[in-house]
C-alpha cells in the first residue's frame, strides 16, 4: 500500500473524538437547542424555506453556538449524513420503486375492486379501508391517496355521496401506516438514528395498526353522519367518473396498455413478501444462538435491504415481464420512482446532521440528564416532542428525525433492550401522526382531492389523525409494558 495513504488511514483511525472547545452548562445547552428548534420552525413555517436547507443551516448554527471547533463543524456534518443515509437511503429508494411498480401496473385498482366484490357495495368504505392498509405499506401516503382517487370518485358518484365518506377512513389508516411502518422514510430514519431493529418495528407496528384500521373506520363513520360542502371543482370531477373507471390502471405509461390489471392476489403477495421475509429473519435471529451458522443465514435473509431487493426483483418478473413491458419502459418506471424521493432523502440526511450536532455538542446528554430529573419516561417524552414538532412544522419525517436526534443520548445510555428501543421509535412515529393541519402537505392533499373546505378539513381530518395518533400511542404503551419498559 502507498505509505502516504497508509499513514492517512492510520491517522484517521486514531483521530480523537470531536468535542466542544468549551464545555457549556446544561441550561445554556438546552437554551441553544430550544433556540435552534424555534429557528427551524420559523424558517420552515414563516419563510417557507425547504426543510433540508433549514435543517442543515440550523445544524451548523447550533454547532457553532455550542462551541464545536470551526475546523470540525463540517466533519460532524459529514458524519451525520453518512451515519443516517447509510442506514436508510437504500430502504427508501427500494420501497419507492416497489410502490411505483404496483402503482403503474394498476395493482391498486385491482385490490380495490377485489375487496369491494368480496365485501359488497354496502361495505365500500370497509373495502377501501382494507385496501388503504395494504397499499400504504409500500406506497407513500400522498401517492396512495392520489392513486385511489378515481375509485373513491367512482363510488361516490354511484352512491351519490360526498367522496369523504369513502376517502376519510382509508386516508386515516394510510397515514397511520406511513408514520409507523417501514419502509417509510420517517420511521426508518428514526430507527437508523437509534440503531433499532427494523424487523421488530415492522412486526410491532403492523400489529398496532390493525386495530387502528377499525378505529379509523368507526371514527370516520361518525364524522360522516354530517353533510359537508363539496367544492365545485371536485364535484365536476366526480360527475365524470362511472363504474368503468374501476378497472382502468390509473397511469398513462406502460400499465395503461395492459389488457387488465394484475390479479389482487399477486399484488398482496408482492406487498407481503418483504414483510414476511423480514419477520422470518427477525424471528430467526431471536431464537437461534449467535454462534450458530443459521443465525447468519437468518440475519442475511431478514435484512430489510435484501428483502426489498427481492420484492423489487419479483415485481420485475411478475409485473413487467408478464405484462410484456420493454426493458426501456421498465427502466423508465424505475427511474420515475426516484426523483419524488430526492427531497425526502435530503431531509432525512439533514435530520441526521442535526442529530449528530446535538450529540457532539453535548446537547443530547444535557437533555437526557434533564429528563431523568423530571421523571418522564422517554417513551412519553418522545411522543410529546414528536407531536409538538409535527403540529408546528407539518412534516412527519422532520418530526421523527428531530425527536430521535434529541433523545439519542437518553436512549443509548438508558440500557434499553432491542424490543424496547423499537417500541420507543414507534411511539415517536405515532406522535408524528396527530395534529395534521395546514402546515402539513398531506392535509392539503386530502382536502384538495376529497373536496373539503379548510374548515371542514380541520373538523374531520385533523381530528381523525389526532385520535389515531393518541390511540396508536396508547397501544404502543401497552407494548412498552409487555417488553418490560416499566422497569426503567
C-alpha positions as CSV (number, residue, x, y, z in Angstrom):
1,X,0.0,0.0,0.0
2,X,1.2,3.5,-0.7
3,X,2.9,4.8,2.5
4,X,1.1,8.2,2.3
5,X,-2.3,6.5,2.0
6,X,-1.4,4.1,4.8
7,X,-0.4,7.0,7.1
8,X,-3.6,8.8,6.4
9,X,-5.7,5.8,7.2
10,X,-3.9,5.2,10.5
11,X,-4.2,8.9,11.3
12,X,-8.0,8.8,10.6
13,X,-8.4,5.7,12.7
14,X,-6.5,7.3,15.6
15,X,-8.3,10.7,15.3
16,X,-9.7,11.9,18.6
17,X,-13.4,12.2,19.1
18,X,-14.7,15.7,18.3
19,X,-15.7,17.6,21.4
20,X,-16.7,21.2,22.0
21,X,-13.9,23.6,22.6
22,X,-15.6,24.9,25.7
23,X,-18.0,22.8,27.8
24,X,-21.2,24.8,28.3
25,X,-23.6,24.3,31.2
26,X,-26.8,22.4,30.8
27,X,-29.1,25.4,30.9
28,X,-27.2,27.1,28.1
29,X,-27.0,24.0,26.0
30,X,-30.8,23.5,26.3
31,X,-31.3,27.1,25.5
32,X,-29.3,26.7,22.4
33,X,-31.3,23.6,21.4
34,X,-34.6,25.4,22.0
35,X,-33.5,28.4,20.0
36,X,-32.3,26.1,17.2
37,X,-35.6,24.3,17.0
38,X,-37.5,27.6,17.2
39,X,-35.4,29.0,14.3
40,X,-36.0,25.8,12.4
41,X,-39.8,26.2,12.7
42,X,-39.7,29.8,11.8
43,X,-37.6,29.1,8.7
44,X,-40.0,26.3,7.6
45,X,-43.3,27.9,8.5
46,X,-42.8,31.6,8.3
47,X,-40.3,31.9,5.5
48,X,-41.2,28.6,3.6
49,X,-37.6,27.5,3.5
50,X,-37.2,23.9,2.2
51,X,-36.8,21.6,5.2
52,X,-33.5,20.2,4.0
53,X,-31.9,23.7,3.7
54,X,-33.4,24.8,7.0
55,X,-32.2,21.7,8.9
56,X,-28.7,22.0,7.5
57,X,-28.4,25.7,8.3
58,X,-29.8,25.4,11.8
59,X,-27.5,22.4,12.5
60,X,-24.4,24.4,11.6
61,X,-25.6,27.4,13.6
62,X,-26.3,25.2,16.7
63,X,-22.9,23.6,16.3
64,X,-21.1,26.9,16.2
65,X,-23.2,28.2,19.2
66,X,-22.4,25.1,21.2
67,X,-18.6,25.7,20.7
68,X,-17.8,22.8,18.4
69,X,-14.5,23.9,16.8
70,X,-15.0,25.5,13.4
71,X,-12.5,23.2,11.8
72,X,-14.6,20.2,12.9
73,X,-18.1,21.5,12.0
74,X,-18.3,20.0,8.5
75,X,-16.7,16.8,9.7
76,X,-19.7,16.5,12.1
77,X,-22.0,17.3,9.1
78,X,-20.4,14.6,7.0
79,X,-20.6,12.1,9.8
80,X,-24.3,12.9,10.3
81,X,-25.1,12.4,6.7
82,X,-23.1,9.1,6.4
83,X,-24.4,7.5,9.6
84,X,-28.0,8.2,8.7
85,X,-28.1,7.7,4.9
86,X,-26.1,4.5,5.1
87,X,-29.0,3.0,7.1
88,X,-32.0,4.4,5.3
89,X,-31.2,5.5,1.7
90,X,-31.5,2.1,0.1
91,X,-34.6,1.2,2.0
92,X,-36.4,4.4,0.9
93,X,-35.3,4.0,-2.7
94,X,-36.2,0.3,-3.0
95,X,-39.6,0.9,-1.2
96,X,-40.3,3.7,-3.7
97,X,-39.5,1.5,-6.7
98,X,-41.7,-1.3,-5.4
99,X,-44.6,1.1,-4.8
100,X,-44.1,2.6,-8.3
101,X,-44.3,-0.8,-10.0
102,X,-47.5,-1.6,-8.1
103,X,-49.0,1.9,-8.9
104,X,-48.2,1.8,-12.6
105,X,-49.4,-1.8,-13.2
106,X,-52.9,-0.9,-11.9
107,X,-52.5,-3.1,-8.9
108,X,-54.0,-0.6,-6.5
109,X,-57.3,-0.5,-8.5
110,X,-57.2,-4.3,-8.7
111,X,-57.1,-4.6,-4.9
112,X,-59.9,-2.1,-4.5
113,X,-62.2,-3.9,-7.0
114,X,-61.4,-7.3,-5.3
115,X,-62.2,-6.1,-1.8
116,X,-65.4,-4.4,-2.9
117,X,-66.6,-7.5,-4.7
118,X,-65.9,-9.6,-1.6
119,X,-67.4,-7.3,0.9
120,X,-70.3,-5.9,-1.2
121,X,-71.3,-2.5,-2.4
122,X,-72.7,-1.5,1.0
123,X,-69.3,-2.0,2.6
124,X,-67.3,0.0,0.1
125,X,-65.8,2.2,2.9
126,X,-64.7,-1.0,4.7
127,X,-63.2,-2.3,1.4
128,X,-61.3,0.9,0.7
129,X,-60.0,1.0,4.3
130,X,-58.6,-2.5,3.9
131,X,-57.1,-1.6,0.5
132,X,-55.6,1.5,2.1
133,X,-54.0,-0.6,4.8
134,X,-52.3,-2.8,2.2
135,X,-51.4,-0.1,-0.3
136,X,-49.9,2.2,2.3
137,X,-47.2,-0.3,3.2
138,X,-45.1,0.1,0.0
139,X,-46.7,3.3,-1.3
140,X,-46.1,6.8,0.1
141,X,-49.2,8.4,1.7
142,X,-49.8,11.2,-0.9
143,X,-49.2,8.8,-3.8
144,X,-51.6,6.3,-2.3
145,X,-54.4,8.9,-1.8
146,X,-53.9,10.2,-5.4
147,X,-53.9,6.8,-7.0
148,X,-57.0,5.7,-5.2
149,X,-58.9,9.0,-6.0
150,X,-60.5,7.6,-9.2
151,X,-62.0,4.7,-7.3
152,X,-63.2,7.0,-4.5
153,X,-64.8,9.3,-7.1
154,X,-66.5,6.4,-8.9
155,X,-68.0,5.0,-5.8
156,X,-69.1,8.5,-4.6
157,X,-70.9,9.0,-7.9
158,X,-72.6,5.6,-7.8
159,X,-73.7,6.1,-4.1
160,X,-74.4,9.8,-4.6
161,X,-72.4,10.8,-1.6
162,X,-69.5,13.1,-0.7
163,X,-66.1,11.5,-1.6
164,X,-65.0,12.0,2.0
165,X,-67.4,9.2,3.1
166,X,-65.1,6.7,1.4
167,X,-61.9,8.5,1.5
168,X,-61.6,9.6,5.1
169,X,-61.3,6.2,6.8
170,X,-59.0,5.0,4.1
171,X,-56.7,8.0,4.3
172,X,-56.6,7.7,8.1
173,X,-55.2,4.2,8.2
174,X,-52.8,5.0,5.3
175,X,-51.2,7.9,7.2
176,X,-51.0,5.6,10.3
177,X,-49.1,3.1,8.3
178,X,-46.9,5.8,6.8
179,X,-45.6,7.2,10.1
180,X,-45.1,3.8,11.9
181,X,-44.3,1.0,9.4
182,X,-41.1,0.5,7.4
183,X,-40.0,1.1,4.7
184,X,-41.5,4.6,5.0
185,X,-38.7,7.2,5.5
186,X,-39.6,8.8,8.8
187,X,-39.8,5.6,10.9
188,X,-36.8,4.1,9.0
189,X,-34.7,7.2,9.7
190,X,-35.7,7.1,13.4
191,X,-34.7,3.5,13.6
192,X,-31.4,4.4,11.9
193,X,-30.7,7.1,14.5
194,X,-31.3,4.7,17.4
195,X,-29.9,1.6,15.7
196,X,-33.3,-0.1,16.2
197,X,-34.2,-3.4,14.6
198,X,-36.4,-2.7,11.5
199,X,-37.9,-6.2,11.8
200,X,-39.1,-5.7,15.3
201,X,-40.5,-2.3,14.4
202,X,-42.4,-3.8,11.5
203,X,-43.8,-6.6,13.5
204,X,-45.0,-4.5,16.4
205,X,-46.2,-1.5,14.3
206,X,-48.3,-3.7,12.0
207,X,-50.0,-5.4,14.9
208,X,-50.8,-2.0,16.4
209,X,-52.1,-0.6,13.1
210,X,-54.7,-3.4,12.6
211,X,-57.0,-2.1,15.4
212,X,-56.2,1.5,14.2
213,X,-57.8,0.5,10.9
214,X,-61.0,-0.4,12.7
215,X,-60.9,2.8,14.7
216,X,-60.3,4.9,11.6
217,X,-63.4,3.4,10.0
218,X,-65.5,3.8,13.2
219,X,-64.5,7.4,13.9
220,X,-64.9,8.4,10.2
221,X,-68.3,6.8,10.1
222,X,-69.4,9.0,13.0
223,X,-68.0,12.1,11.3
224,X,-69.7,11.2,8.0
225,X,-73.1,11.4,9.6
226,X,-72.8,15.1,8.9
227,X,-73.1,16.6,5.5
228,X,-70.1,18.6,4.2
229,X,-69.9,21.1,1.4
230,X,-68.4,19.6,-1.8
231,X,-66.2,22.1,-3.6
232,X,-67.4,22.8,-7.2
233,X,-64.2,21.6,-8.9
234,X,-64.2,18.2,-7.2
235,X,-67.9,17.9,-7.8
236,X,-67.4,18.3,-11.5
237,X,-64.6,15.6,-11.4
238,X,-66.8,13.2,-9.5
239,X,-69.6,13.5,-12.1
240,X,-67.1,12.4,-14.8
241,X,-66.5,9.1,-13.2
242,X,-68.5,6.0,-13.6
243,X,-68.2,2.3,-12.8
244,X,-65.9,1.7,-15.8
245,X,-63.2,3.6,-14.1
246,X,-62.8,0.8,-11.5
247,X,-60.8,-1.4,-13.8
248,X,-58.5,1.1,-15.6
249,X,-54.9,1.0,-14.5
250,X,-54.7,4.6,-13.4
251,X,-51.5,5.6,-15.3
252,X,-50.6,6.9,-18.8
253,X,-47.4,4.8,-19.1
254,X,-46.8,1.1,-19.9
255,X,-49.5,-0.1,-17.4
256,X,-52.2,1.7,-19.4
257,X,-51.6,-0.6,-22.4
258,X,-52.0,-3.7,-20.4
259,X,-55.1,-5.8,-21.1
260,X,-56.2,-6.0,-17.5
261,X,-54.8,-5.0,-14.1
262,X,-52.8,-7.7,-12.3
263,X,-54.7,-10.0,-10.0
264,X,-55.2,-8.8,-6.5
265,X,-53.6,-12.0,-5.1
266,X,-50.4,-11.1,-6.9
267,X,-50.4,-7.6,-5.5
268,X,-51.0,-8.8,-2.0
269,X,-48.1,-11.3,-2.4
270,X,-45.7,-8.5,-3.6
271,X,-46.7,-6.3,-0.6
272,X,-46.5,-9.2,1.9
273,X,-43.3,-10.8,0.6
274,X,-40.7,-8.4,2.1
275,X,-42.7,-8.1,5.3
276,X,-42.8,-11.9,5.8
277,X,-39.1,-12.2,4.8
278,X,-38.1,-9.5,7.4
279,X,-40.2,-11.1,10.1
280,X,-38.9,-14.6,9.4
281,X,-35.3,-13.2,9.7
282,X,-36.2,-11.4,12.9
283,X,-37.7,-14.5,14.5
284,X,-34.7,-16.5,13.4
285,X,-32.2,-14.1,15.0
286,X,-34.2,-14.0,18.2
287,X,-34.4,-17.8,18.5
288,X,-31.0,-19.0,17.1
289,X,-27.7,-18.7,19.0
290,X,-25.4,-16.1,17.6
291,X,-22.5,-18.5,17.1
292,X,-24.8,-20.8,15.0
293,X,-24.3,-20.8,11.2
294,X,-28.1,-20.4,10.7
295,X,-28.1,-17.2,12.7
296,X,-26.1,-15.6,9.9
297,X,-28.4,-17.0,7.3
298,X,-31.5,-15.7,9.2
299,X,-29.8,-12.3,9.6
300,X,-29.0,-12.2,5.9
301,X,-32.4,-13.3,4.7
302,X,-34.2,-10.9,7.1
303,X,-32.2,-7.9,6.3
304,X,-34.6,-5.2,5.1
305,X,-32.3,-4.2,2.2
306,X,-32.3,-7.7,0.9
307,X,-36.0,-8.2,1.5
308,X,-37.0,-5.1,-0.5
309,X,-34.5,-6.0,-3.2
310,X,-36.1,-9.4,-3.6
311,X,-39.5,-7.8,-3.7
312,X,-38.4,-5.4,-6.5
313,X,-36.9,-8.4,-8.4
314,X,-40.2,-10.2,-8.0
315,X,-42.2,-7.2,-9.2
316,X,-39.9,-7.1,-12.3
317,X,-40.7,-10.7,-13.3
318,X,-44.3,-10.8,-12.1
319,X,-45.4,-7.4,-13.4
320,X,-43.0,-6.1,-16.0
321,X,-42.1,-9.4,-17.8
322,X,-45.6,-10.9,-17.6
323,X,-47.2,-7.7,-19.0
324,X,-44.7,-7.5,-21.8
325,X,-43.2,-4.2,-20.8
326,X,-40.0,-3.5,-22.7
327,X,-36.7,-3.1,-20.8
328,X,-36.8,0.6,-21.7
329,X,-40.3,1.1,-20.3
330,X,-39.5,-0.8,-17.1
331,X,-36.3,1.2,-16.7
332,X,-38.3,4.4,-17.0
333,X,-40.6,3.3,-14.3
334,X,-37.7,2.5,-12.0
335,X,-36.2,6.0,-12.8
336,X,-39.6,7.7,-12.3
337,X,-39.7,6.3,-8.7
338,X,-36.6,8.0,-7.6
339,X,-37.0,11.8,-8.3
340,X,-40.0,12.1,-6.0
341,X,-38.0,10.8,-3.0
342,X,-35.0,13.1,-3.5
343,X,-36.4,15.7,-1.3
344,X,-37.3,13.1,1.4
345,X,-33.7,11.7,1.3
346,X,-32.2,15.2,1.7
347,X,-34.5,15.9,4.7
348,X,-33.5,12.6,6.3
349,X,-29.8,13.4,5.7
350,X,-30.1,16.9,7.2
351,X,-32.0,15.4,10.1
352,X,-29.1,13.1,10.6
353,X,-26.8,16.1,10.6
354,X,-28.9,17.8,13.3
355,X,-28.9,14.7,15.4
356,X,-25.1,14.4,15.1
357,X,-24.6,18.0,16.1
358,X,-26.8,17.5,19.1
359,X,-24.8,14.5,20.2
360,X,-21.4,16.0,19.5
361,X,-22.2,19.3,21.3
362,X,-23.4,17.6,24.4
363,X,-27.0,18.9,24.0
364,X,-28.3,15.4,23.8
365,X,-26.6,14.3,27.0
366,X,-27.8,17.5,28.7
367,X,-31.4,16.9,27.7
368,X,-31.1,13.3,28.8
369,X,-29.9,14.3,32.3
370,X,-32.7,16.9,32.5
371,X,-35.3,14.3,31.5
372,X,-34.1,12.0,34.2
373,X,-34.6,14.7,36.8
374,X,-38.2,15.3,35.5
375,X,-39.0,11.6,35.8
376,X,-40.9,11.4,32.5
377,X,-40.5,8.1,30.7
378,X,-38.5,8.5,27.5
379,X,-41.4,6.9,25.5
380,X,-43.9,9.6,26.7
381,X,-41.4,12.4,26.1
382,X,-40.7,11.1,22.6
383,X,-44.4,11.1,21.7
384,X,-45.0,14.6,23.1
385,X,-42.0,16.1,21.4
386,X,-42.8,14.5,18.0
387,X,-46.4,15.6,18.3
388,X,-45.4,19.2,19.0
389,X,-43.0,19.3,16.1
390,X,-45.5,17.7,13.8
391,X,-48.1,20.3,14.6
392,X,-45.6,23.2,14.3
393,X,-43.9,22.4,11.0
394,X,-46.1,19.7,9.3
395,X,-43.6,17.1,8.2
396,X,-43.8,13.7,9.9
397,X,-40.4,12.8,8.7
398,X,-38.8,16.0,10.1
399,X,-40.7,15.5,13.4
400,X,-39.5,11.9,13.8
401,X,-35.9,12.6,12.8
402,X,-35.6,15.7,15.0
403,X,-37.1,13.9,18.0
404,X,-34.8,10.9,17.7
405,X,-31.9,13.2,17.4
406,X,-32.8,14.9,20.6
407,X,-33.4,11.7,22.5
408,X,-30.4,9.7,21.2
409,X,-28.3,10.1,24.3
410,X,-31.2,9.2,26.6
411,X,-31.9,6.1,24.6
412,X,-28.3,5.0,24.0
413,X,-27.4,5.4,27.7
414,X,-30.6,4.0,29.1
415,X,-29.8,0.3,28.9
416,X,-32.9,-0.5,26.8
417,X,-33.4,-3.8,25.1
418,X,-33.8,-4.0,21.3
419,X,-37.5,-4.5,21.7
420,X,-37.8,-1.5,24.0
421,X,-35.9,0.7,21.6
422,X,-38.2,-0.5,18.8
423,X,-41.2,0.5,20.8
424,X,-39.8,3.9,21.6
425,X,-39.3,4.6,17.8
426,X,-42.9,3.5,17.2
427,X,-44.2,5.9,19.9
428,X,-42.3,8.7,18.3
429,X,-43.8,7.7,14.9
430,X,-47.3,7.9,16.3
431,X,-46.5,11.3,17.7
432,X,-46.0,12.4,14.1
433,X,-49.4,11.2,13.2
434,X,-51.6,13.6,15.2
435,X,-52.5,17.2,14.5
436,X,-52.2,17.1,10.7
437,X,-53.4,20.6,9.7
438,X,-52.4,23.5,7.4
439,X,-48.7,23.1,7.9
440,X,-48.9,19.5,6.5
441,X,-48.8,18.8,2.8
442,X,-50.8,15.7,3.4
443,X,-53.6,17.8,4.9
444,X,-53.9,19.8,1.6
445,X,-53.7,16.6,-0.4
446,X,-56.7,15.1,1.5
447,X,-58.9,18.2,1.4
448,X,-58.0,19.1,-2.2
449,X,-58.8,15.7,-3.6
450,X,-61.8,15.0,-1.4
451,X,-63.4,18.4,-2.0
452,X,-63.4,19.7,1.6
453,X,-63.1,23.3,2.7
454,X,-60.3,24.1,5.1
455,X,-62.7,24.5,8.0
456,X,-64.3,21.0,7.3
457,X,-60.8,19.6,6.9
458,X,-59.8,20.8,10.3
459,X,-63.0,19.3,11.8
460,X,-62.5,15.9,10.2
461,X,-59.0,15.1,9.0
462,X,-57.2,16.9,11.8
463,X,-59.4,15.4,14.5
464,X,-59.2,11.9,13.0
465,X,-55.4,12.0,12.8
466,X,-55.1,13.2,16.3
467,X,-57.4,10.4,17.6
468,X,-55.5,7.8,15.7
469,X,-52.2,9.2,17.0
470,X,-53.3,9.1,20.6
471,X,-54.8,5.6,20.2
472,X,-51.6,4.5,18.5
473,X,-49.6,5.7,21.4
474,X,-51.9,4.0,24.0
475,X,-51.4,0.7,22.1
476,X,-47.7,1.3,21.9
477,X,-47.6,1.9,25.6
478,X,-49.2,-1.5,26.1
479,X,-46.4,-2.9,24.0
480,X,-44.0,-1.0,26.2
481,X,-45.4,-2.7,29.3
482,X,-45.2,-6.1,27.6
483,X,-41.5,-5.7,26.7
484,X,-40.6,-4.7,30.3
485,X,-40.4,-0.9,29.8
486,X,-41.8,-0.1,33.2
487,X,-38.6,-1.4,34.8
488,X,-36.8,1.7,33.6
